[in-house]
Amino acid sequence: MKETKAQADWLWRAMDALRGVMPLEAMQQFILNMIFLRRVSDVPPEDAQGRPTWAELVGRAPEPDGLDQAVRQALHAWSGRYGELRLDLDEEGTWARPHSGDRRGLDRALRELLLVLDRAGRASAPAGLYEQCLAWLSEDRVGGAYYTPRDVVRTMVRLMTPEPGDEVYDPACGSAGMLVEAAHYVRAHEGRSADQAGSGLRLAGRDVNSRTRSIAAMNLVLHGLEGDMLADLGSDNSLLRGSESEEKYGIVLANPPFGMRLARWEDQHHGFTHWRYGPPPKSNADFAWVQHVLGALRPGGRAAILLANGAAFRGGAERRIRAHLVQDDVLSAVVQLPPGLFPHTRIPACLWLFDTAKRPHAQNRVLFIDAQSSGVQVSRGRRHLTDADVSRIAGSFSAWSRAGTEDEPGWCRVLTREEIEAADHDLQPTRHVTPPATEADPGDPERRVRELTEELSGHFAEAARIEQELRDVLGMR
């Protein structure tokens, strides 16, 4: 906790150094690039292969001008290949010109930034500083599009339990947090330190946004995982592959964008995309992502995908797809998460867990876990899953996967295929998990009101989105 606070303090100073001379989005990317440069260029001159070292760059800080060119030259020099990953730290658009054309003002800002990152790098591992920067920017709603909160990522990885040799794929990799956490999990279970190079996994990711791929690649390199990559991060859109994929993986982890429309992606592919379980609606890509994930699994593969709650109960084509998923017996569990986990949306979400080779006791059955009351409140409208919460969710699923589990009122319940069919393939855990028999401790009434208010706000947001989709379909304004 002390290190996290110190990292946040360093980042505040870094942002303050650049405030007023760079646009906010460019400032965000630039600081991430500079944290990366701080790490990779901090080598003796004989190991730099003619490139400027961090010490040389800091040594130029006192010079009255020309620092902006020195920094840019360093970013360019340290661009290139890192294992399978290709990085362009000086990509056009990443380097922002000062608002007013004040070169001296930019030099002063860069001088302060260099000194801040120099001190921060001595006090904290650059990889941790980089992760903290991503988390902090997400809280500020700048980086929410590519950052999944660490507690949610840890939950998904714990549910999948990767092992050395597994091929792990994220089709919407964002900052590559899923891949990094999978490596952390394997290293921890082998008793290895988090800063050791390699993990024994074989990793793959894809993202359509070039800026996001750059952030992901830097994150992977900072964690020593460039050697674990099967290839460079893919740039094509995953959904254009439909439910067919030439590459197959043992584990797929995904947090695709909530509420993304499918129509504009299908138009690029002339409508010829193949969907194994039926075409998803053009107004929502949730089940396009589900089918792509399943198409990327090899026999015996498993997957965890994060979806907005509406995917569990919306009708039409989505209900038909849910029915096919249950009929094909690839859905293993659905976990209702608590509201307020994501800084960039109030829409509640569920984890969907898939297994293409269920054990006999689990066949034609689905486990539902209602974890909506889990977590602790960390700020107004925000909640966080504790280690105990993650362990409880993962433990329940692990017990069910290995040998089955007893229903636990208020927490989990197993339904047969026939029971799900009778419920019209509504897969909301809150509908199926029976309430506890008694409420021995009602808890803090004010806290409960806050929790229900947060949940209601999430439902309002989902209802508003569905209403807008309906208006679009009907041509209403």
C-alpha positions as CSV (number, residue, x, y, z in Angstrom):
1,M,0.0,0.0,0.0
2,K,2.9,2.4,0.9
3,E,4.5,1.7,-2.5
4,T,1.2,2.3,-4.3
5,K,0.8,5.7,-2.6
6,A,4.4,6.6,-3.5
7,Q,3.9,5.6,-7.1
8,A,0.7,7.8,-7.2
9,D,2.7,10.7,-5.8
10,W,5.4,10.3,-8.5
11,L,2.7,10.2,-11.2
12,W,1.0,13.3,-9.9
13,R,4.4,15.1,-10.2
14,A,4.9,13.8,-13.7
15,M,1.5,15.0,-14.8
16,D,2.1,18.4,-13.2
17,A,5.3,18.7,-15.0
18,L,3.6,18.4,-18.4
19,R,0.3,20.2,-17.6
20,G,-0.3,23.1,-19.9
21,V,2.2,22.1,-22.6
22,M,0.6,18.9,-23.9
23,P,-3.0,17.8,-24.5
24,L,-4.3,15.4,-21.9
25,E,-4.4,12.3,-24.1
26,A,-1.0,12.9,-25.6
27,M,0.4,13.5,-22.1
28,Q,-0.9,10.1,-21.0
29,Q,0.8,8.3,-23.8
30,F,4.0,10.3,-23.5
31,I,4.3,9.5,-19.7
32,L,3.8,5.8,-20.4
33,N,6.5,6.0,-23.2
34,M,8.9,7.7,-20.8
35,I,8.4,5.2,-18.0
36,F,9.2,2.5,-20.6
37,L,12.3,4.5,-21.7
38,R,13.4,4.8,-18.1
39,R,13.5,1.1,-17.8
40,V,15.0,-0.1,-21.1
41,S,17.6,2.6,-21.5
42,D,18.9,2.3,-17.9
43,V,21.9,0.2,-19.0
44,P,25.7,0.8,-19.0
45,P,27.0,2.6,-22.2
46,E,28.6,-0.6,-23.5
47,D,25.2,-2.4,-23.5
48,A,23.4,0.5,-25.2
49,Q,24.6,-0.4,-28.7
50,G,25.2,3.3,-29.5
51,R,21.8,4.4,-28.2
52,P,21.6,7.2,-25.6
53,T,21.3,5.8,-22.0
54,W,19.0,7.1,-19.3
55,A,22.0,8.5,-17.4
56,E,23.1,10.5,-20.5
57,L,19.6,11.8,-21.0
58,V,19.3,12.9,-17.3
59,G,22.8,14.5,-17.7
60,R,21.4,16.8,-20.4
61,A,18.6,18.0,-18.2
62,P,20.4,21.1,-16.9
63,E,21.1,22.3,-20.5
64,P,19.1,25.5,-21.3
65,D,17.5,24.2,-24.5
66,G,17.3,21.3,-27.0
67,L,16.1,18.8,-24.4
68,D,13.0,18.1,-26.5
69,Q,15.1,16.9,-29.4
70,A,17.3,14.8,-27.1
71,V,14.2,13.1,-25.7
72,R,12.7,12.4,-29.1
73,Q,16.0,11.1,-30.4
74,A,16.2,8.7,-27.4
75,L,12.6,7.5,-28.0
76,H,13.4,6.9,-31.6
77,A,16.6,5.1,-30.8
78,W,15.0,2.7,-28.3
79,S,12.1,1.9,-30.7
80,G,12.3,-1.5,-32.6
81,R,11.9,-5.1,-31.9
82,Y,11.7,-6.6,-28.4
83,G,11.3,-10.3,-28.9
84,E,8.3,-10.7,-31.2
85,L,7.0,-7.3,-30.3
86,R,7.6,-4.2,-32.4
87,L,7.5,-0.8,-30.7
88,D,7.5,2.7,-32.2
89,L,8.0,5.0,-29.2
90,D,8.3,8.1,-31.5
91,E,5.2,7.3,-33.6
92,E,3.6,10.3,-35.2
93,G,0.8,11.5,-32.9
94,T,2.5,10.1,-29.8
95,W,4.9,13.0,-29.5
96,A,2.8,16.1,-28.9
97,R,3.8,19.6,-29.8
98,P,3.4,22.2,-27.1
99,H,0.1,24.1,-27.2
100,S,1.6,27.5,-27.7
101,G,4.8,26.6,-29.6
102,D,6.8,27.5,-26.5
103,R,9.9,25.4,-26.9
104,R,11.5,26.7,-23.8
105,G,8.4,25.9,-21.8
106,L,8.4,22.3,-23.2
107,D,12.1,22.0,-22.3
108,R,11.4,23.1,-18.7
109,A,8.5,20.5,-18.5
110,L,10.7,17.7,-19.9
111,R,13.5,18.6,-17.5
112,E,11.2,18.3,-14.5
113,L,9.7,15.1,-15.9
114,L,13.1,13.5,-16.4
115,L,14.1,14.2,-12.8
116,V,10.8,13.0,-11.4
117,L,11.0,9.7,-13.3
118,D,14.7,9.3,-12.4
119,R,13.9,9.5,-8.7
120,A,10.8,7.3,-9.1
121,G,12.8,4.7,-11.0
122,R,15.2,4.4,-8.1
123,A,12.4,4.0,-5.5
124,S,10.0,1.8,-7.4
125,A,10.1,-0.9,-10.2
126,P,9.2,0.7,-13.5
127,A,6.7,-2.1,-14.2
128,G,4.8,-1.3,-11.0
129,L,4.9,2.4,-11.8
130,Y,3.6,1.7,-15.3
131,E,0.7,-0.4,-13.9
132,Q,-0.1,2.2,-11.4
133,C,-0.1,4.8,-14.2
134,L,-2.6,2.7,-16.2
135,A,-4.8,2.3,-13.1
136,W,-4.7,5.9,-12.2
137,L,-5.6,7.1,-15.7
138,S,-8.5,4.6,-15.8
139,E,-9.8,6.1,-12.5
140,D,-9.7,9.5,-14.2
141,R,-11.8,8.0,-17.1
142,V,-8.9,8.5,-19.6
143,G,-7.8,5.0,-20.0
144,G,-11.0,3.0,-19.2
145,A,-11.3,1.8,-22.8
146,Y,-8.2,-0.4,-22.5
147,Y,-7.8,-1.1,-18.8
148,T,-9.6,-3.7,-16.8
149,P,-9.3,-3.2,-13.0
150,R,-6.7,-5.5,-11.5
151,D,-9.1,-7.2,-9.1
152,V,-11.3,-8.3,-12.0
153,V,-8.3,-9.5,-14.0
154,R,-7.1,-11.5,-11.0
155,T,-10.5,-13.1,-10.6
156,M,-10.6,-14.2,-14.3
157,V,-7.1,-15.6,-14.2
158,R,-7.7,-17.5,-10.9
159,L,-10.8,-19.0,-12.5
160,M,-8.8,-20.3,-15.5
161,T,-5.7,-21.5,-13.5
162,P,-3.1,-21.3,-16.3
163,E,-0.1,-23.6,-16.2
164,P,3.3,-23.6,-17.9
165,G,3.0,-24.5,-21.5
166,D,-0.6,-23.2,-21.9
167,E,-1.3,-21.0,-24.8
168,V,-3.2,-17.9,-23.5
169,Y,-5.0,-15.5,-25.9
170,D,-6.8,-12.2,-25.4
171,P,-8.7,-11.1,-28.6
172,A,-9.3,-7.5,-27.2
173,C,-6.1,-7.2,-25.2
174,G,-6.2,-3.5,-24.3
175,S,-3.2,-2.9,-22.0
176,A,-2.4,-6.7,-22.0
177,G,-3.3,-6.8,-18.3
178,M,-4.9,-10.3,-18.7
179,L,-1.7,-11.7,-20.3
180,V,0.5,-10.1,-17.6
181,E,-1.6,-11.4,-14.8
182,A,-1.6,-14.9,-16.3
183,A,2.2,-14.8,-16.2
184,H,2.1,-13.5,-12.6
185,Y,-0.1,-16.4,-11.6
186,V,2.2,-19.0,-13.1
187,R,5.3,-17.4,-11.6
188,A,3.8,-17.2,-8.2
189,H,2.7,-20.9,-8.3
190,E,6.2,-21.9,-9.3
191,G,7.8,-19.8,-6.5
192,R,9.4,-17.4,-9.0
193,S,9.7,-13.6,-8.5
194,A,7.5,-11.3,-10.5
195,D,10.4,-9.6,-12.2
196,Q,12.0,-12.8,-13.6
197,A,12.0,-12.9,-17.4
198,G,9.5,-15.4,-19.0
199,S,6.7,-17.3,-17.5
200,G,6.5,-20.6,-19.4
201,L,3.3,-19.5,-21.0
202,R,2.8,-18.9,-24.7
203,L,1.0,-15.6,-25.1
204,A,-1.0,-14.0,-27.9
205,G,-3.1,-10.9,-28.2
206,R,-4.9,-8.6,-30.7
207,D,-6.3,-5.1,-30.6
208,V,-7.4,-2.9,-33.5
209,N,-6.1,0.4,-31.9
210,S,-2.4,1.1,-32.7
211,R,-2.0,3.3,-29.6
212,T,-3.5,0.6,-27.4
213,R,-1.2,-2.1,-28.9
214,S,1.8,0.1,-28.1
215,I,0.7,0.4,-24.5
216,A,0.2,-3.4,-24.4
217,A,3.6,-4.1,-25.9
218,M,5.4,-1.9,-23.4
219,N,3.5,-3.5,-20.5
220,L,4.6,-7.0,-21.7
221,V,8.2,-6.0,-22.2
222,L,8.4,-4.3,-18.8
223,H,7.2,-7.6,-17.2
224,G,9.8,-9.6,-19.1
225,L,7.2,-11.4,-21.3
226,E,8.4,-10.4,-24.8
227,G,10.0,-13.9,-25.1
228,D,6.7,-15.6,-24.3
229,M,4.8,-14.0,-27.2
230,L,3.9,-16.4,-30.0
231,A,3.9,-13.4,-32.4
232,D,3.6,-9.6,-32.4
233,L,0.2,-8.3,-31.2
234,G,-2.3,-8.6,-34.0
235,S,-3.9,-5.5,-35.6
236,D,-6.8,-7.0,-37.4
237,N,-10.3,-7.0,-35.9
238,S,-11.1,-10.2,-34.1
239,L,-14.8,-10.1,-35.0
240,L,-14.0,-10.2,-38.7
241,R,-12.9,-13.8,-38.1
242,G,-16.3,-14.7,-36.7
243,S,-16.3,-18.1,-34.9
244,E,-13.6,-19.4,-37.1
245,S,-10.0,-19.0,-36.2
246,E,-6.9,-20.7,-37.6
247,E,-5.0,-20.2,-34.4
248,K,-6.2,-22.3,-31.4
249,Y,-5.5,-21.7,-27.8
250,G,-6.0,-23.6,-24.5
251,I,-7.2,-20.5,-22.6
252,V,-8.9,-17.3,-23.8
253,L,-9.4,-14.3,-21.5
254,A,-11.5,-11.4,-22.8
255,N,-13.1,-8.1,-21.7
256,P,-14.5,-6.8,-24.9
257,P,-16.0,-3.3,-25.1
258,F,-19.5,-3.1,-23.5
259,G,-22.4,-2.3,-25.9
260,M,-20.3,-2.2,-29.1
261,R,-22.3,-2.3,-32.3
262,L,-21.5,-5.1,-34.7
263,A,-22.9,-3.6,-37.9
264,R,-19.9,-1.4,-38.8
265,W,-17.5,-4.4,-38.5
266,E,-19.7,-6.7,-40.5
267,D,-20.0,-4.1,-43.3
268,Q,-16.2,-4.2,-43.7
269,H,-16.4,-8.0,-44.2
270,H,-19.4,-7.8,-46.7
271,G,-21.6,-9.8,-44.3
272,F,-19.8,-13.2,-44.9
273,T,-18.8,-13.8,-41.3
274,H,-19.6,-17.3,-40.1
275,W,-21.2,-17.6,-36.7
276,R,-21.4,-21.2,-35.3
277,Y,-24.3,-20.5,-32.9
278,G,-26.2,-18.1,-35.1
279,P,-25.8,-14.5,-36.3
280,P,-25.7,-12.0,-33.4
281,P,-27.8,-8.8,-33.6
282,K,-26.1,-5.9,-35.4
283,S,-27.0,-3.6,-32.5
284,N,-24.8,-5.5,-30.0
285,A,-21.6,-7.5,-30.5
286,D,-21.6,-9.4,-27.1
287,F,-22.4,-12.7,-28.7
288,A,-20.1,-12.1,-31.6
289,W,-17.3,-11.9,-29.1
290,V,-18.5,-15.0,-27.3
291,Q,-18.5,-17.0,-30.6
292,H,-15.1,-15.7,-31.6
293,V,-13.7,-16.7,-28.2
294,L,-15.2,-20.2,-28.5
295,G,-13.9,-20.5,-32.1
296,A,-10.4,-19.7,-30.9
297,L,-10.4,-22.6,-28.4
298,R,-8.6,-25.9,-29.1
299,P,-10.4,-29.1,-28.0
300,G,-10.3,-29.1,-24.2
301,G,-9.9,-25.4,-24.1
302,R,-11.4,-23.0,-21.5
303,A,-12.4,-19.3,-21.6
304,A,-13.5,-16.5,-19.4
305,I,-15.2,-13.5,-20.9
306,L,-16.7,-10.4,-19.2
307,L,-20.1,-9.2,-20.5
308,A,-22.7,-6.7,-19.5
309,N,-25.7,-8.1,-17.6
310,G,-28.0,-7.7,-20.5
311,A,-26.3,-10.5,-22.4
312,A,-27.8,-12.9,-19.9
313,F,-31.4,-12.0,-20.5
314,R,-32.0,-10.1,-23.7
315,G,-34.3,-11.8,-26.2
316,G,-34.4,-12.4,-29.9
317,A,-31.2,-13.6,-31.6
318,E,-29.3,-13.5,-28.3
319,R,-31.8,-15.8,-26.6
320,R,-31.4,-18.2,-29.4
321,I,-27.6,-18.1,-29.2
322,R,-27.8,-18.7,-25.4
323,A,-30.0,-21.7,-26.1
324,H,-27.4,-23.1,-28.5
325,L,-24.6,-22.6,-26.1
326,V,-26.5,-24.5,-23.4
327,Q,-27.5,-27.2,-25.9
328,D,-23.9,-27.6,-27.0
329,D,-22.9,-27.9,-23.4
330,V,-19.9,-25.4,-23.6
331,L,-21.2,-23.0,-20.9
332,S,-19.7,-24.0,-17.5
333,A,-20.7,-21.1,-15.2
334,V,-22.0,-17.5,-15.0
335,V,-20.8,-15.3,-12.1
336,Q,-22.6,-12.1,-11.2
337,L,-20.1,-9.4,-10.2
338,P,-20.9,-6.6,-7.8
339,P,-21.7,-3.1,-9.1
340,G,-19.2,-0.3,-9.1
341,L,-16.1,-2.3,-10.1
342,F,-15.4,-0.3,-13.3
343,P,-14.6,3.4,-13.2
344,H,-15.7,4.0,-16.8
345,T,-19.2,2.5,-16.7
346,R,-21.9,1.8,-14.1
347,I,-23.4,-1.1,-16.2
348,P,-23.3,-4.3,-14.0
349,A,-21.4,-7.2,-15.5
350,C,-21.2,-11.0,-15.4
351,L,-18.3,-13.4,-16.0
352,W,-19.1,-16.2,-18.4
353,L,-16.9,-19.3,-18.1
354,F,-16.7,-21.9,-20.9
355,D,-15.2,-25.4,-21.0
356,T,-15.1,-27.5,-24.2
357,A,-14.4,-30.7,-22.2
358,K,-16.5,-30.8,-19.1
359,R,-16.1,-33.6,-16.6
360,P,-19.0,-36.1,-16.5
361,H,-20.5,-34.6,-13.3
362,A,-20.7,-31.2,-14.9
363,Q,-22.1,-32.1,-18.3
364,N,-25.5,-30.6,-19.2
365,R,-25.3,-28.4,-16.0
366,V,-24.3,-24.8,-15.4
367,L,-23.1,-23.3,-12.1
368,F,-24.5,-19.8,-11.2
369,I,-22.7,-17.7,-8.6
370,D,-24.2,-14.5,-7.2
371,A,-21.3,-12.4,-6.0
372,Q,-23.1,-9.1,-6.3
373,S,-22.7,-8.4,-2.5
374,S,-19.0,-9.2,-2.6
375,G,-16.3,-6.6,-2.4
376,V,-15.7,-3.5,-0.3
377,Q,-16.5,0.1,-1.0
378,V,-13.3,2.1,-1.7
379,S,-15.0,5.4,-2.8
380,R,-18.3,6.8,-3.7
381,G,-19.8,4.5,-6.4
382,R,-16.7,2.3,-6.5
383,R,-16.1,-1.2,-5.1
384,H,-13.1,-3.5,-5.0
385,L,-12.9,-7.3,-4.8
386,T,-10.6,-8.3,-1.9
387,D,-8.3,-11.3,-2.0
388,A,-10.9,-13.2,0.1
389,D,-13.6,-12.4,-2.4
390,V,-11.5,-13.6,-5.3
391,S,-10.6,-16.8,-3.4
392,R,-14.2,-17.5,-2.6
393,I,-15.4,-17.1,-6.2
394,A,-12.5,-19.1,-7.6
395,G,-12.8,-21.7,-4.9
396,S,-16.5,-22.3,-5.6
397,F,-15.9,-22.7,-9.3
398,S,-12.9,-25.0,-8.8
399,A,-14.8,-27.3,-6.4
400,W,-17.7,-27.4,-9.0
401,S,-15.3,-28.1,-11.8
402,R,-13.4,-30.9,-10.0
403,A,-16.2,-32.9,-8.4
404,G,-19.4,-30.9,-8.2
405,T,-20.7,-28.7,-5.4
406,E,-23.8,-28.3,-3.2
407,D,-26.1,-25.4,-3.7
408,E,-25.5,-22.6,-1.2
409,P,-28.4,-20.3,-0.7
410,G,-27.5,-16.7,-1.4
411,W,-24.3,-17.7,-3.2
412,C,-24.5,-20.4,-5.8
413,R,-26.7,-23.0,-7.5
414,V,-26.3,-25.6,-10.2
415,L,-29.1,-25.9,-12.8
416,T,-29.6,-28.7,-15.3
417,R,-30.2,-28.0,-19.0
418,E,-33.9,-28.7,-18.6
419,E,-34.2,-26.2,-15.8
420,I,-32.5,-23.5,-17.9
421,E,-34.8,-24.3,-20.8
422,A,-37.8,-23.9,-18.5
423,A,-36.4,-20.5,-17.5
424,D,-36.4,-19.5,-21.2
425,H,-32.6,-19.5,-21.2
426,D,-32.4,-16.5,-18.9
427,L,-28.9,-16.9,-17.4
428,Q,-28.9,-14.2,-14.7
429,P,-27.4,-15.7,-11.5
430,T,-29.6,-13.3,-9.5
431,R,-32.7,-15.0,-10.9
432,H,-31.5,-18.6,-10.1
433,V,-29.6,-18.4,-6.9
434,T,-32.1,-18.8,-4.0
435,P,-31.9,-16.2,-1.2
436,P,-30.5,-17.2,2.2
437,A,-32.9,-18.9,4.5
438,T,-32.3,-16.4,7.2
439,E,-30.7,-13.0,7.5
440,A,-29.0,-13.1,10.8
441,D,-27.2,-9.8,10.4
442,P,-28.9,-7.2,8.2
443,G,-25.7,-5.1,8.3
444,D,-25.5,-1.4,7.9
445,P,-28.8,-0.1,6.5
446,E,-27.1,2.9,4.9
447,R,-24.5,0.7,3.2
448,R,-27.3,-1.5,1.9
449,V,-29.1,1.5,0.5
450,R,-25.9,2.6,-1.2
451,E,-25.4,-0.8,-2.7
452,L,-28.9,-1.0,-4.1
453,T,-28.7,2.5,-5.4
454,E,-25.4,1.6,-7.3
455,E,-27.1,-1.5,-8.7
456,L,-30.2,0.4,-9.7
457,S,-28.0,3.1,-11.5
458,G,-26.4,0.3,-13.4
459,H,-29.8,-1.1,-14.5
460,F,-30.9,2.4,-15.6
461,A,-27.8,2.8,-17.7
462,E,-28.4,-0.6,-19.4
463,A,-32.1,0.3,-20.0
464,A,-31.1,3.6,-21.6
465,R,-28.6,1.8,-23.9
466,I,-31.2,-0.8,-24.9
467,E,-33.8,2.0,-25.5
468,Q,-31.3,3.8,-27.8
469,E,-30.7,0.5,-29.7
470,L,-34.4,0.0,-30.2
471,R,-34.8,3.6,-31.5
472,D,-31.9,3.0,-33.9
473,V,-33.6,-0.2,-35.2
474,L,-37.0,1.6,-35.6
475,G,-35.4,4.7,-37.1
476,M,-36.6,6.9,-34.3
477,R,-34.7,10.0,-33.1
